Amino acid sequence: MLPDAPLVVDLQGAKMRLGRFAERDVHVGERVVFALDAKEAHAVPLPHGELFAQSRAGETLSVDDDRLRFRVVSGGHERIEAEALVTGRLRPRKGVNLIEHPVVLDDLTPADLDAIIALSGISGVAWAFSFMVDGHEAEWVRRRLPGAEVVGKIERREAVAQIDAIASRCDALWLCRGDLGAQLGMADLARCVAAIDPQRLSRPILMAGQVIEHLTHHPEPTRSEVCHLFDLIARGYAGIVLSDETAIGIDPVQAVHIASSLMGAATSLVSPRAD
């Protein structure tokens, strides 16, 4: 079954984000410093010590769903100097990860643990865990909250290969095309999505990432997006997850209403899934 919680808390797991700073343009070849200490002058704050510890010169930082890439020139436990590989806008609180290999965790991060402690007294909460490897991470949550409902987010190459194991250990899955596409590239992402059969999985799976992204800046979705959403439901996806449409969109409430209406229409036209 899908978690029926009215609130799903998105735990970062190995999903890392830049800190807060004044957004700016970066240009190909420009050197940018990422620092654990947000007070370092002109540096981009990156409050994730595990990334500094596991990155090496020559590796690639992917930022903002791969809209920006930086080649690590030098680094240490608190500071990375990197060269911009593309020109673009560097914005605060955007996701960042290493292209060549995942950042490995051995338990909940302090930020995720703080979130669990803060919300542990609220009933009806489910927990979405970012950048799962094989689903064992669900036990990190249930160790603190016995019986907790956990959503496994499929965002890395390793998770695709272990999707059955993740399904067996979680209550539902989200296929997150943003970070997954940043790691795989466009063509391999398309092949990966095409190869996943939602009806074969032991748990419901929802599609995330630019499903109706046109709503971020416009009052209506595109025809292509509507057709795509209907195709997703026909294939067996249990629903969709909105991101930019509601996080930074011009009208988040309207985006939810439109998504709900489209989901209802799509579901009514598709035969119930046979168990």
N, C-alpha and C positions, 0 to 999 in steps of 0.2 A: 504493500500500500504506500501511497504518497504520505509524507509527514503532513498531518492536518493542523499543524501549529499555525497560529495567526502571525507569528514572528519567526523569521529565519535569520539567525545571526551569522554573518559571513566571517569566519575565522581566517586570518591571513595564511596560517601555515607557513609554507616556504614562498608564499607570494609576498614580495617585498615592494615597498613604495618609497619614492623620494619623500623628503621632508617638505617643509614649507619655505618658500623663497619667492622672490619676485621673478615671474616668468620672463624669459628672454630668448632671443634668437641665437642659434649656434650655426656655424658654417663648417663645411668640409675642411678638415685639417686643423681646426681649432682645438687647442688643448683645454680640457675641462677637468677640474678637480672635484672629486666626490669625497666627502669627509664624514666620519662618524660624529665628530664634534660640530654641531650646527653653528657654533660661534666663529669658526675659521673664516676669515675674510674672503669674500668672492667664491667660496666653495659651495657646491651643491650638497645640502645635507642628505645623508643616506643612513637612517638609524637602524642598520642591520649589521651587527658585527660579524655574523656568520658569513655574509657575502664577502666581506673584506678578507676573512680568514681563508676562504676557499677559492678566491680568484687568483689568476696568474697572468703574467705579462703575455700578450698575444691573444688572450681570450676576448670575447665580445660581450659587451653589455647591451642588452635590448631594452629599450625604454618606450613606454606609452604604446603598448601593443605593436612594437617593432616599427613605429613611425620614425624612431631615432635609433641609431646604433653608434657605439663607441668602442674602439679598440683599446684594451688596457695596455698602457705603456709601462707603468710601474705601479706598485702597490704595496700595502702592508696591512697591519691589523686595524688601522684607523684612517687610512687615506689611500685613494686611488687616483692616479693621473691617467686620463684617457683622451684619445684623439677622436673627434667627431668624424664619422664615415659618411654622413649625409647632412644636408642643410635642413633645418626645421625649427620649430618652436619648442623650447624646453619648458615644461609646465610643472608646477608642484603637485605632489601627491599622485603622480602617475606611477604605474607599475614598472618594475625593473627586475631583470633576471639575467642569468648567464646563458648564452646560446649553446656553448659546447657541452655543458653538463649541468645537472640539477644541483641546487644548493641543498645539502643533506641536513635534516634535523633528526634529533634523537628524542624529542619530546615537544610539548607545546612551548611556543615562544612566550616570553614574559607578557607581551601585549595580549596574546590569546588567553593566557591564564587569568589575567586581570579581567578580561571580558566575561569569562566563565564565572569567576567569583562574584562580579558585580551583578550578574543576571541569574545567579543560581537559585534565588528565591522566587523567581517568576515562573509560573506554570505555563505550559503550552508553547515552549520555545524549542525549535529545532536548530541544528548547528551545521552549517555548510563549511566543509574543510577544503581550503585551497591547496592546489598543487600536491594532491595525493600521489603516492607511488604505487602502493598495492592494497590500500585499504586498512592496513594495520593501524594507521593513524586514528581511526575511529575509536580504538580502545583508549587512546590518550584522553579523549573527551569522556568516555564512559567510565574511566577510572575515577574521574572527579564527579561525574553525574551519572550514576548507575541507571541504565535504561534509557539514556538520552537518544533521541532520534538524530541520526547523522546523515547528511547529504555528502556524497563523494563528488568532488569537482574534477572532471577529466580535463587537465590543462597541460599535460606534458607527454612526451613520447612514451615514457615508461608506463604511464597510466593507461594509455591505449592498449598496450600489450597485456596489461593486467586487469582489463576492464571486468572480466568475469569474477576475479578475486575481489575487486572493489565492490561489485554488486552484491556478492555474498556477505560482505561485512558491513554494508551500509543499508539505509532504508530507501534511498533514492539516489539518482545520479544527475549531474548537470554536465552536459557536453559544452565546454566553454571554448568557442572558436577564436576568441581574441588572443589569449596567451598561447593556445595550442597552435594557431596559425603563425604566430610570431616565431615559434620554435621550428615548425615543420616547413614553412613556406607555403605559398598559395596552392601549388599543384598537389603537393603531398597532403595538405589539409583536405582538399577535395576528395582525394583517393581514400583518405582515412574515414571521412564522414560517410562516403558512399559504401564503405565496407561494414559499417556498424549496422546491425539489424536490431532495432529496438524491441521487436517482438521475441527475440531469442533470449534477451537478458532476463535475469530473475527478479529484477527490480525496475520500477518505472524510471524513465530517463527523460529529462527536459533539455531543450536546445537553448543555448545562450550565445549571445554575440551577434549583434547587427541584424536580428531577425526583422525588425521593423524600424531600422535606424533612421529612416527618413523623417520619423516623428520627432527626432531630436531638434530639428530646425524648421519643420513644416507641419501644417495642421492635419495632413492626411498621409497615409502610407502610399508607396508606389504600387502599381498593379503587380509588378514582379514580386514584391514583398508579400502581398496578399496571396498570390498563387503559391509562393514558397511555403508560407505558413500552412496552407491547406494541405500541401504535399507532405509536410512534416507530420501532421496529425494522421494522414492516410497511411504513412509508413509505420506508425505506432508510437510516436513520441507522445508523452503524457501532457506536455504543455511547453511553454516557452518562459524564458527569464529575460526581463527587460534590464538594460544597463544604462547607456547614455540617454536613452529615451526618457528615463525618469531621473537620472542622476544630474544631468546638466541640460535637459530638454527645455524648450520654451513653455511647455504646458504639461507637466508630469501627470496631473490628474486626468486630463483629456487623453493622454497616451495610454493610461491604464484602462480607461473606459473603452477606447478603440480596441485595444488588445483583447479585453474581455469579450467584447462583442464579436470580434473575428474568431476567437477561440470557440465561442458558443456555436457560431454558424458552422465552423469547420467540423466540430465534434458531431453536430446533428446530421451531417452528411456522410459520416463514416460509420461503417458497421462496428459494433462493439468488438473489442479484442477477444478472441477465443482463447481461453486458458487450457 
